[in-house]
Amino acid sequence: SWVVRRFEGFPIAFAFLEFPCGSSIAITTGEFGWGMEHCPNLAAVRSPTVRISLDEVGLQGLWYEQAYIDIAQKGASCQTFNATLLPPTDGSSTFQRLSVAFSVQYSSVPFTIHQLYTPKNNYTKGLYSKTVSLPGVQHIVALPTVVVDVTEAEPQQTRDVGTNTRNTAHSEPKGSDPSMAPSQNRSPEHPPHPVLYEALTLYSCLTVLNTIRVQELVFATRARMVNRSVLASMQASARRLGLSWNPADLKTVDQGEDCHQPPT
């Protein structure tokens, strides 16, 4: 059976799948869908930019969440997240995970959880398995997650976002599949240039027991405040790429003066 609970001291909901033997596993709860369609093919909803030239370096730094679908964020405000590329764990440059500090406010109280994005499917660009670190929880189910779309900042807008960024180029080795090649493997024939994304769309989805669909949708930008047309354009792009959602479920974030500004 599924049970939604809140951990003491953790104002975030989790879903537990309890087994007859008494053991259970937990996942962070996104939007629940009962008897709905299965999750889409996450690789298929990536934009051409993500499939061909996504550079994880450009994902690093501070992001302001502008709109979301995620029941676990109920009651939260001022959502931000700060991403950092972790050193490779396999002695090569082909396996880099993203460590993400996701921060919110409940009333005026700040709260942060730590998420880990691990590349999936032979490092297919933009595909990750997302887990959350919580004390006392050993078996949180990984949530399949995809970078749906990114918008690269104009050259004059490229700036230091306060992380260990490095220079890269967007070309891929000749004869390789750009969707499968790690972003670090750049052709030496092309000079490197800094990359920075200014808009980001993330989607997570997991179908459990062919009955429950858990999904999350996040639209985020580097800018704290954005024009409505920017968010509308991001949503339109996500729909063109194959995502669908009930507009009533999409919540917008007020990043106004009541928000404590996170360090950059």
C-alpha positions in Angstrom: 0.0 0.0 0.0 1.1 3.6 -0.5 1.2 5.9 2.4 2.1 9.6 2.3 3.9 10.8 5.4 6.0 13.7 6.7 9.2 13.1 8.5 9.6 14.8 11.8 11.7 17.9 11.1 11.3 17.5 7.4 8.3 19.4 5.9 8.4 17.3 2.7 6.0 14.6 1.8 7.2 11.1 0.9 5.3 8.1 -0.5 6.0 4.7 1.1 5.3 1.4 -0.6 4.8 -1.0 2.2 5.3 -4.8 1.7 3.5 -7.6 3.7 6.8 -8.5 5.3 6.9 -5.1 7.0 9.6 -3.5 5.0 9.0 -0.4 2.9 10.7 1.9 0.3 10.1 5.6 0.0 10.1 8.1 -2.8 9.7 11.8 -2.8 6.1 12.5 -4.0 5.5 14.4 -7.1 2.2 14.7 -8.8 0.2 11.5 -8.2 -1.8 10.1 -11.1 -4.0 7.0 -10.5 -4.8 4.8 -13.4 -3.2 7.3 -15.8 -0.9 6.8 -18.8 2.6 5.5 -18.2 5.5 7.9 -18.2 6.6 9.2 -21.5 9.9 8.1 -23.0 12.2 10.6 -21.3 14.8 10.5 -24.0 12.2 11.4 -26.6 11.2 14.7 -24.8 14.6 16.3 -25.0 15.1 19.3 -27.2 17.6 19.2 -30.0 19.9 21.4 -28.0 19.9 18.9 -25.1 20.3 15.9 -27.3 23.2 17.3 -29.4 25.1 19.8 -27.3 24.1 19.8 -23.6 27.1 20.7 -21.5 26.6 19.9 -17.8 29.0 22.7 -16.9 26.3 25.2 -17.9 23.9 23.6 -15.4 26.0 24.6 -12.5 25.2 27.5 -10.2 22.2 29.1 -8.7 18.7 28.7 -10.3 15.4 30.3 -9.3 12.4 28.1 -9.7 9.6 30.0 -11.5 6.9 27.3 -11.8 6.5 23.7 -10.8 4.3 20.6 -10.4 5.4 18.8 -7.3 3.2 17.9 -4.4 6.3 17.6 -2.2 6.6 21.4 -2.4 3.2 22.1 -0.9 3.5 25.0 1.5 6.9 26.0 0.2 8.0 29.3 -1.2 11.1 31.0 -2.6 12.4 27.8 -4.1 15.9 27.8 -5.5 18.5 25.2 -6.2 22.3 25.3 -6.6 24.0 22.7 -8.7 27.6 21.6 -8.6 29.4 19.0 -10.8 31.0 16.3 -8.6 34.4 14.8 -9.5 34.3 11.6 -11.5 34.0 8.4 -9.4 35.4 6.0 -11.9 38.8 7.6 -12.6 37.7 9.1 -15.9 36.0 12.2 -17.2 32.9 10.4 -18.4 30.9 10.0 -15.2 30.0 13.2 -13.5 27.1 13.6 -11.1 25.3 16.8 -10.2 24.9 17.6 -6.6 21.9 19.9 -6.1 21.1 21.8 -2.9 17.3 22.5 -3.1 16.3 25.3 -0.8 12.8 26.6 0.1 11.1 28.6 2.9 8.3 27.4 5.0 6.7 30.5 6.4 10.0 32.4 7.0 12.0 29.3 7.9 14.7 28.2 5.4 15.0 24.5 4.6 17.4 22.7 2.3 17.6 19.1 1.1 20.4 17.6 -1.0 19.6 15.8 -4.3 22.0 13.8 -6.4 21.6 13.5 -10.2 23.4 10.5 -11.6 23.8 10.1 -15.4 21.8 7.2 -16.9 21.9 5.0 -20.0 25.6 5.2 -20.9 25.6 8.9 -20.1 22.9 9.8 -22.6 22.8 13.6 -22.5 20.2 15.0 -20.2 19.1 11.7 -18.6 19.5 11.3 -14.9 18.5 9.2 -11.9 17.5 11.6 -9.0 17.8 10.6 -5.4 17.4 12.6 -2.2 19.6 12.4 0.9 17.6 12.2 4.2 18.7 11.0 7.6 17.4 7.6 8.6 16.1 6.7 5.1 18.1 4.1 3.3 15.9 3.1 0.4 14.6 6.1 -1.5 13.7 5.1 -5.0 15.6 6.8 -7.7 13.3 9.1 -9.8 14.1 9.1 -13.6 14.7 12.7 -14.6 15.4 14.5 -17.8 16.7 17.9 -18.9 13.9 18.7 -21.3 15.2 22.0 -22.6 17.8 24.7 -21.9 18.4 28.2 -23.2 22.0 29.3 -23.6 22.8 32.9 -22.5 24.0 35.3 -25.1 27.8 35.7 -25.1 27.6 39.1 -23.5 25.4 37.7 -20.8 27.7 34.8 -19.9 29.0 35.3 -16.4 30.6 33.5 -13.5 27.7 31.9 -11.5 29.8 31.1 -8.5 30.8 27.5 -9.2 33.8 25.6 -10.5 32.9 26.2 -14.2 35.3 25.5 -16.9 35.6 26.2 -20.6 34.2 23.8 -23.1 33.0 23.8 -26.7 29.9 22.4 -28.2 31.4 20.2 -31.0 31.4 16.4 -30.7 34.1 13.9 -31.8 33.7 13.0 -35.5 31.6 10.0 -36.1 30.2 9.8 -32.6 26.6 9.9 -31.5 26.3 13.3 -29.9 23.4 12.1 -27.7 25.7 9.4 -26.1 28.9 11.3 -25.9 29.9 12.9 -22.6 30.0 16.7 -22.7 33.7 16.7 -21.6 34.9 14.9 -24.8 35.3 18.0 -27.0 37.1 18.1 -30.3 40.5 19.7 -29.9 40.1 21.2 -33.4 37.6 23.8 -32.0 38.6 26.4 -29.5 36.7 26.2 -26.1 34.3 28.9 -25.0 32.4 29.3 -21.8 28.8 28.1 -21.6 26.0 29.2 -19.4 22.3 28.3 -19.5 19.8 31.0 -18.5 16.7 28.9 -18.6 16.1 25.2 -17.7 13.2 22.8 -17.8 13.3 19.6 -15.8 10.9 16.7 -15.8 10.8 13.6 -13.6 8.4 10.6 -13.9 8.1 7.2 -12.4 5.3 4.6 -12.9 4.8 2.2 -10.0 2.9 -1.1 -10.2 1.3 0.1 -13.5 -1.0 2.1 -11.4 0.6 5.2 -9.9 2.4 7.8 -11.9 4.6 10.2 -9.9 5.8 13.2 -11.9 7.5 16.5 -11.3 7.9 19.4 -13.6 10.2 22.4 -13.0 10.8 25.6 -14.9 13.8 27.6 -13.6 15.8 30.6 -14.7 19.0 32.3 -13.6 17.1 35.6 -13.2 15.3 36.0 -10.0 12.4 37.8 -11.6 11.3 37.1 -15.2 8.6 38.4 -17.5 5.5 36.2 -17.9 6.3 35.8 -21.6 9.6 34.0 -20.7 7.7 31.4 -18.6 5.0 31.1 -21.3 7.7 30.4 -23.9 9.3 27.7 -21.8 5.9 26.0 -21.3 5.1 26.2 -25.0 8.5 24.6 -25.8 7.9 21.8 -23.3 4.5 21.0 -24.8 5.9 21.0 -28.3 8.5 18.5 -27.1 5.7 16.1 -25.9 5.0 16.9 -22.3 1.5 17.5 -21.2 0.0 18.6 -17.9 -3.1 20.2 -16.4 -2.5 23.9 -16.3 -4.3 24.1 -12.9 -1.6 21.9 -11.4 1.2 24.2 -12.4 2.1 26.5 -9.5 4.1 29.7 -9.9 6.7 30.9 -7.5 6.9 34.4 -6.1 10.5 35.3 -5.8 9.7 38.6 -4.3 11.2 40.7 -1.5 10.0 38.2 1.2 12.5 35.6 0.0 15.9 35.4 1.8 18.4 35.6 -1.0 20.6 32.5 -1.2 24.4 32.8 -1.7 25.5 32.7 -5.3 
